[in-house]
Amino acid sequence: MKLSDIARWFGATLLALTLLSATPARAEWLKAESERFIVYGDGNPRELVAFTRKLETFDRVLRSLMGLDPTVAPPRKLPIYLVEPRGLRRVNPNVGENVAGFYAARDEDIFAVALRGGMGDDVLLHEYAHHFMMQNFASTYPAWFVEGFAEYFMTVDIRDDRIQIGKYNDIRGSWLRASSWLPMNDLLAKRSGQARRNNETYYPLAWLLTHWFMGNDERRVQLNAYLQDVGAGGDPIEAMPRATGISNAQLRQTLRRYMGAIPYFEISNNFPQAEVVVTSLPASANDFLLMNLRLTGVPTEHSDATLREVRRLAARHPEDPDAMVALGHAEIHLGERDAGDAVLRRLIEAHPDHVVGLQYLATSLLERASEDEERAAALRTEARTLLARAFRLDDANYRTFMLLAQSREGAPGYPNDNDIATRELALQLAPQLSRARAEMAETYLAAGRREDAIRTIEPLANSPHGGAAAEAAQAILNRARGLTEEQARAEEAAASSVSEEDAGEEETP
């Protein structure tokens, strides 16, 4: 099978981590940097390089199959941290015992932390597929397809000479064989929050339906028609029979038969071997590499304990830049802001090119400005001076653009063309970040650009993971569409009450 044929098939279909790996007892932290990734792990450079090259190949596979240029790198390298189970808890003290890794898109960083090998690799590739889709093909997809796309590609088997695509995950397969299936209309519901009455088969069924569509040319054309229908505002449940020519109940039976012989295909691994540079990190990384990640989203109940720990550890490395960043960050958000500002100023004086230090001090100044009307103008001016320095040092950092845009909020004439361009650059660099997308949509609304606001916010409002960000996005979408709260509730109720044409079907595996 030719790669060009596969690219044609998949490219017509799509408009398109929890990253993982574990580490034995830590000798020292290493950083492996390639064209698309920065991977941190323990003192085994050979395994770290091999893992980084696998990720590079996976990104090229996705690009090739989706009709993109495989030689083009994304605008931002994704940091990945390979840890032991206790490393997961160090980043997020509330992480569950059975979690193999997680992906975080936060205001201050976008990264993945994971255990190595086994289920970890599947979780990693699943989450990177989400990251990739949002980076390159953000659109209004039905939730089942967002998850099905990630499930389909997470099982890609990359070998030295060939790459296998379309294989199934044993755990997902066992759920399909042994559990009662989620009703088809629940699977197809607009948002997966409406469809999680049977979590065990939601992901497996999303995978199976995606796999079936990917199975031949005719069904890929049907999938393309379905996605275009839904993207144009069609109901995802009602659009399915229009695309397939069969009822959703019949589709369910078709999928059961399809399970009997699930195909996969191979392509040659002709991708160039990625160049990877490995460097050793200072001893302070044992204390602060993961702690700095925790500080980007500390659970409230762990705030006091985290602050105490950062203060204790920072005392062991008083002049270390990572220690100073952690202490300054912890103080401005969890402790004493004056102390945090002082630490960050000392850091910048000693290391004038420290972009993260410049960003955190600017963050603190902007937060002060929101609380001190009398000094607000001067504080914002100083923050913009720091951010201008950060931009000169790194002109492709989404955080800098977000803070620059924030520093202009409420100013006369806001938003002007430059404000809009600044927000657009932030979103271009970090389309996975909910806040960047929401703030872009709000800025478009403030400028009277309703259609742009709708286009921007719909992927987030339709997020299969739901949550507060999706709810807030839905509120922005309602305003952009001119819907009152009452009208929006009535529309949601109507969507939730769609009759189940397969409700009476036998629920046996």
C-alpha positions in Angstrom: 0.0 0.0 0.0 1.4 3.4 -1.0 1.8 6.1 1.5 0.4 8.6 -1.1 -2.8 6.5 -1.3 -3.2 6.5 2.5 -2.6 10.2 2.7 -5.3 10.8 0.0 -7.8 8.6 2.0 -7.2 10.1 5.4 -6.7 13.7 4.2 -10.2 13.6 2.6 -11.6 12.3 5.9 -10.2 14.9 8.2 -10.3 18.6 8.7 -7.8 16.7 12.7 -0.9 13.5 26.7 -0.7 12.2 28.8 2.5 11.1 27.5 4.3 8.4 29.2 7.1 6.4 30.5 8.6 5.4 33.8 11.9 5.7 35.3 13.8 3.4 37.6 15.7 4.8 40.6 17.0 8.2 39.4 20.7 8.7 38.9 20.4 12.0 37.1 17.9 13.8 35.0 18.6 14.0 31.3 17.1 16.1 28.6 16.7 14.7 25.0 15.8 17.4 22.5 14.7 16.8 18.9 13.0 18.8 16.3 9.5 18.4 17.8 10.0 17.2 21.4 11.9 17.8 24.6 11.9 14.6 26.6 13.1 14.4 30.2 14.0 11.1 31.8 16.5 9.3 34.0 20.1 8.4 33.4 19.7 5.9 30.5 20.5 8.0 27.4 20.0 5.1 24.9 16.4 4.5 25.9 15.7 8.2 26.1 16.9 8.7 22.5 15.0 5.7 21.2 11.8 6.9 22.8 12.3 10.5 21.5 12.8 9.0 18.0 9.6 7.0 18.3 7.7 10.2 19.0 9.3 11.9 16.1 8.3 9.1 13.8 4.8 9.1 15.1 4.4 12.8 14.4 5.6 12.2 10.8 3.2 9.3 10.4 0.3 11.4 11.5 1.3 14.2 9.2 1.8 11.9 6.2 -1.5 10.1 6.7 -3.4 13.4 7.2 -2.0 14.9 4.0 0.4 17.3 5.7 4.1 17.8 4.9 5.9 15.4 7.2 9.1 17.6 7.2 7.3 20.5 8.8 7.7 20.8 12.6 5.0 22.4 14.9 5.7 25.9 16.2 6.4 24.7 19.7 8.2 21.6 21.0 6.2 19.6 23.4 7.9 18.8 26.7 7.4 15.2 28.0 8.5 13.9 31.4 9.1 10.2 31.9 8.7 9.3 35.5 8.1 6.7 38.2 4.6 6.6 39.8 5.7 8.9 42.6 6.8 11.3 39.9 3.2 11.5 38.7 2.1 12.3 42.2 4.8 14.9 42.6 3.3 16.8 39.6 -0.3 16.2 40.7 -0.7 15.0 44.3 -4.3 14.0 43.5 -3.5 11.6 40.6 -5.2 8.2 40.8 -3.3 5.0 41.5 -4.2 3.5 38.1 -3.2 6.6 36.0 -0.4 5.9 33.6 0.2 9.5 32.7 -1.6 12.7 31.8 -1.4 15.7 29.4 -1.8 19.2 30.8 -2.6 22.3 28.8 -2.2 25.1 31.4 -1.8 28.8 31.2 1.9 28.6 32.2 2.9 25.4 30.3 1.7 22.6 28.0 3.3 19.3 28.8 2.8 15.6 29.4 4.0 13.4 32.3 3.9 9.6 32.1 5.2 6.2 32.9 7.2 4.4 30.3 6.1 1.3 28.4 3.0 -0.9 28.4 -0.2 1.0 28.7 1.8 4.2 29.1 2.8 4.2 25.4 -0.9 3.9 24.4 -1.9 6.7 26.6 1.0 8.8 25.3 0.1 8.3 21.7 -3.6 8.8 22.4 -3.0 12.2 24.0 -0.5 13.3 21.4 -3.1 12.5 18.7 -5.4 14.9 20.5 -2.6 17.5 20.7 -1.9 17.0 17.0 -5.6 17.3 16.0 -6.1 20.5 17.9 -2.8 21.9 16.5 -3.6 21.2 12.9 -7.3 20.5 12.4 -9.3 22.3 15.1 -12.9 22.1 14.0 -16.4 21.3 15.3 -16.1 17.5 15.4 -18.6 15.2 17.2 -17.1 14.0 20.5 -17.0 10.3 19.4 -14.8 11.1 16.5 -12.4 13.2 18.5 -11.9 10.2 20.8 -12.1 7.7 18.0 -9.3 9.4 16.1 -7.0 9.3 19.1 -7.9 5.7 19.9 -7.3 4.7 16.3 -3.8 6.1 16.1 -2.7 5.3 19.6 -2.1 1.6 18.6 0.3 2.5 15.8 3.2 0.0 16.0 6.4 1.6 15.0 9.3 -0.7 14.1 12.6 -0.2 12.4 11.5 -1.3 9.0 7.7 -1.0 9.0 4.8 0.7 10.7 1.5 -1.0 11.4 -1.7 1.0 11.6 -5.2 0.0 12.6 -4.4 -2.7 15.3 -6.5 -2.8 18.4 -5.9 -2.4 22.1 -6.5 -5.6 24.0 -8.2 -3.9 26.9 -10.5 -1.9 24.6 -11.3 -5.1 22.6 -12.2 -7.0 25.7 -14.7 -4.4 26.8 -16.4 -4.7 23.4 -16.6 -8.5 23.6 -17.7 -8.7 27.2 -19.8 -5.6 28.0 -23.2 -4.3 27.0 -22.7 -1.6 24.4 -23.6 2.0 24.8 -26.7 2.8 22.7 -25.6 4.2 19.3 -27.4 7.5 19.8 -25.6 8.0 23.1 -22.3 7.4 21.4 -23.1 9.9 18.6 -24.5 12.6 21.0 -23.1 16.1 20.5 -20.9 16.1 23.5 -19.5 13.1 25.3 -20.9 14.4 28.6 -24.2 13.3 27.2 -22.8 9.9 26.4 -21.0 8.6 29.4 -23.7 6.4 30.9 -21.5 3.5 30.0 -17.9 4.5 30.2 -16.6 1.0 29.6 -17.6 0.9 25.9 -17.6 4.6 25.0 -13.9 4.7 24.0 -13.9 1.2 22.4 -17.0 2.0 20.4 -15.6 5.4 19.3 -12.5 3.5 18.1 -14.5 0.8 16.4 -16.7 3.2 14.5 -13.7 5.3 13.4 -11.9 2.1 12.4 -14.9 0.9 10.3 -15.0 4.3 8.5 -11.3 4.1 7.8 -11.7 0.6 6.5 -12.2 1.4 2.8 -12.5 4.2 0.2 -16.3 4.2 0.2 -16.6 4.5 3.9 -13.9 7.2 4.1 -16.0 9.2 1.7 -19.1 8.7 3.9 -17.1 9.8 7.0 -16.0 13.0 5.1 -19.6 13.7 4.3 -20.7 13.1 7.9 -18.0 15.4 9.3 -18.9 18.1 6.8 -22.6 17.8 7.7 -21.9 18.1 11.4 -19.4 20.9 10.9 -22.1 22.8 9.1 -24.5 22.5 12.1 -26.1 19.1 11.4 -27.2 17.0 14.4 -24.5 14.3 14.8 -27.1 11.6 15.5 -29.3 12.5 12.6 -26.4 13.1 10.2 -25.1 9.5 10.5 -28.0 7.9 8.5 -27.6 10.6 5.9 -24.0 9.7 5.5 -24.1 5.9 5.7 -27.5 5.2 4.1 -28.5 2.9 7.0 -30.2 3.5 10.3 -28.2 3.9 13.4 -29.6 0.6 14.7 -28.4 -1.1 11.5 -25.0 0.6 11.9 -24.7 -1.0 15.3 -25.3 -4.5 13.9 -22.8 -3.7 11.1 -20.1 -2.8 13.7 -20.8 -6.1 15.6 -20.1 -8.0 12.4 -17.0 -5.9 11.6 -15.5 -7.0 14.9 -15.1 -10.5 13.5 -12.1 -9.6 11.3 -10.7 -6.2 12.1 -8.1 -5.3 9.5 -4.9 -3.3 9.8 -2.3 -2.2 7.2 1.4 -1.6 7.0 3.6 1.1 5.5 7.4 1.0 5.2 9.3 3.0 7.8 11.2 5.2 5.4 11.2 8.2 7.6 14.6 9.7 8.4 16.1 8.9 11.9 15.6 12.0 14.0 18.6 13.8 15.4 18.4 13.9 19.2 20.8 15.9 21.5 21.1 14.7 25.1 22.3 16.9 27.9 22.6 16.3 31.7 20.6 18.5 34.0 22.0 19.9 37.3 21.5 18.1 40.6 18.8 20.7 41.5 16.5 19.0 38.8 15.8 16.2 41.3 14.1 18.8 43.5 12.6 21.3 41.0 12.1 19.8 37.5 8.7 18.2 38.5 7.9 20.7 41.2 7.9 23.6 38.7 5.2 21.6 36.8 3.1 21.2 39.9 3.2 24.9 40.5 1.4 25.5 37.2 -1.7 24.0 38.7 -1.5 23.2 42.4 -4.6 21.6 43.9 -6.0 24.0 46.4 -5.8 21.5 49.3 -2.1 21.1 48.6 -1.2 24.8 48.4 0.2 25.2 51.9 2.2 22.0 51.9 3.6 22.8 48.4 4.7 26.3 49.5 6.4 24.9 52.6 8.2 22.3 50.5 9.4 24.8 47.9 10.7 27.1 50.6 12.6 24.2 52.2 14.1 22.9 48.9 15.0 26.4 47.6 17.1 26.9 50.7 19.3 24.1 49.5 20.0 25.8 46.1 19.8 29.5 46.9 21.5 30.6 43.6 20.1 28.0 41.3 17.8 29.4 38.5 15.3 26.6 38.7 15.1 26.9 42.5 14.6 30.7 42.2 11.8 30.3 39.6 10.0 27.8 41.8 10.4 30.0 44.9 9.3 33.2 43.1 6.4 31.4 41.5 5.3 29.8 44.7 5.5 33.0 46.7 3.5 35.2 44.2 0.7 32.7 43.9 0.7 30.8 47.2 2.7 32.9 49.7 4.0 36.4 50.0 3.9 38.4 46.7 6.6 40.9 47.8 8.9 38.0 48.6 8.2 36.4 45.3 8.8 39.6 43.3 12.1 40.1 45.1 13.3 36.6 44.2 12.3 37.0 40.6 14.1 40.4 40.3 17.2 38.8 41.8 16.9 35.9 39.2 16.5 38.4 36.3 19.5 40.4 37.6 21.7 37.3 37.7 20.2 35.8 34.5 19.0 38.6 32.2 18.0 36.1 29.5 15.7 34.0 31.7 12.4 34.1 29.8 10.4 32.3 32.4 11.6 34.6 35.1 10.6 37.6 33.0 7.1 36.1 32.4 6.5 35.4 36.1 7.5 38.8 37.2 5.3 40.4 34.5 2.4 38.1 35.7 2.8 39.4 39.3 2.9 43.0 38.1 -0.3 42.6 36.1 -2.0 40.9 39.0 -1.0 43.8 41.2 -2.3 46.3 38.5 -5.7 44.6 38.7 -5.8 45.3 42.5 -4.2 48.8 42.6 -6.0 51.3 40.3 -3.7 54.2 41.4 -0.5 52.4 40.3 -2.1 50.3 37.5 -0.7 52.2 34.6 2.9 52.2 35.9 2.7 48.5 36.8 1.4 47.6 33.3 4.1 49.6 31.7 6.8 47.8 33.6 5.2 44.5 32.8 5.2 45.3 29.1 8.9 46.2 29.3 9.7 42.8 30.8 7.6 41.1 28.2 9.3 43.0 25.4 12.6 41.6 26.6 11.1 38.1 26.8 9.9 38.5 23.2 13.3 39.5 22.0 14.8 36.4 23.6 12.0 34.0 22.4 9.7 35.3 19.7 7.5 32.1 19.6 6.4 31.8 23.2 2.6 31.7 23.6 2.8 32.8 27.2 4.5 36.1 26.3 1.8 36.9 23.8 -1.0 36.0 26.2 0.5 38.3 28.9 1.0 41.1 26.3 -2.6 40.9 25.4 -3.6 40.8 29.0 -1.6 44.0 29.7 -3.8 45.8 27.1 -7.2 44.8 28.4 -9.3 47.8 29.4 -7.1 50.3 27.6 -8.6 53.0 25.3 -9.5 51.5 21.9 -9.1 47.9 23.1 -9.2 45.7 21.1 -7.3 47.3 18.2 -5.8 45.4 15.3 -2.6 44.9 17.1 -4.5 43.4 20.1 -6.3 41.0 17.9 -3.1 40.0 16.1 -1.4 39.4 19.5 -4.2 37.1 20.6 -4.1 35.3 17.2 -0.4 34.6 17.6 -1.0 33.2 21.1 -3.7 30.9 19.8 -1.6 29.9 16.8 1.2 28.8 19.1 -1.0 27.1 21.7 -4.4 26.1 20.1 -4.6 23.3 22.7 -4.9 25.9 25.5 -8.5 26.6 26.6 -7.8 30.0 27.9 -6.1 31.1 24.7 -9.1 30.0 22.7 -11.6 31.6 25.0 -9.8 34.9 25.2 -9.5 34.9 21.4 -13.2 34.4 21.0 -14.0 37.1 23.6 -11.6 39.5 21.7 -13.3 38.8 18.4 -16.7 39.4 20.1 -15.5 42.7 21.5 -14.4 43.7 18.0 -17.8 42.7 16.6 -16.5 39.7 14.7 -19.2 37.2 15.7 -18.5 34.6 13.0 -14.8 34.5 13.9 -15.7 34.1 17.6 -18.0 31.2 16.8 -15.4 29.4 14.6 -12.8 29.9 17.4 -14.8 28.7 20.4 -16.8 25.8 18.9 -14.0 23.2 19.2 -13.7 24.0 22.9 -17.5 24.1 23.5 -17.7 20.7 21.8 -14.7 19.2 23.8 -15.3 15.5 24.5 -13.7 16.0 27.9 -16.3 18.6 29.0 -15.7 20.3 32.3 -15.7 23.9 33.3 -13.7 25.1 30.3 -16.3 23.6 27.9 -19.2 25.0 29.9 -17.6 28.5 29.8 -16.9 28.1 26.1 -20.6 27.1 25.5 -21.6 30.4 27.3 -19.4 32.4 24.9 -20.8 30.5 22.0 -24.3 31.2 23.1 -23.5 34.9 23.3 -21.9 34.9 19.9 -24.9 33.2 18.4 -27.2 35.7 20.1 -28.9 33.2 22.3 -30.3 34.0 25.7 -29.7 31.6 28.6 -33.3 30.4 28.4 -33.0 29.7 24.6 -29.7 27.9 25.2 -31.2 25.7 27.9 -34.1 24.9 25.6 -31.8 24.0 22.8 -29.7 21.7 25.1 -32.8 20.0 26.4 -34.0 19.3 22.9 -30.7 17.8 22.0 -30.7 15.6 25.1 -34.2 14.3 24.5 -33.6 12.9 21.0 -35.4 9.5 21.0 -33.2 6.4 21.0 -34.2 4.5 17.8 -32.0 1.6 19.0 -33.2 1.8 22.6 -35.1 -1.5 22.4 -32.2 -3.4 20.9 -30.7 -6.3 22.8 -27.8 -5.1 24.9 -25.7 -8.2 24.6 -22.1 -8.4 23.5 
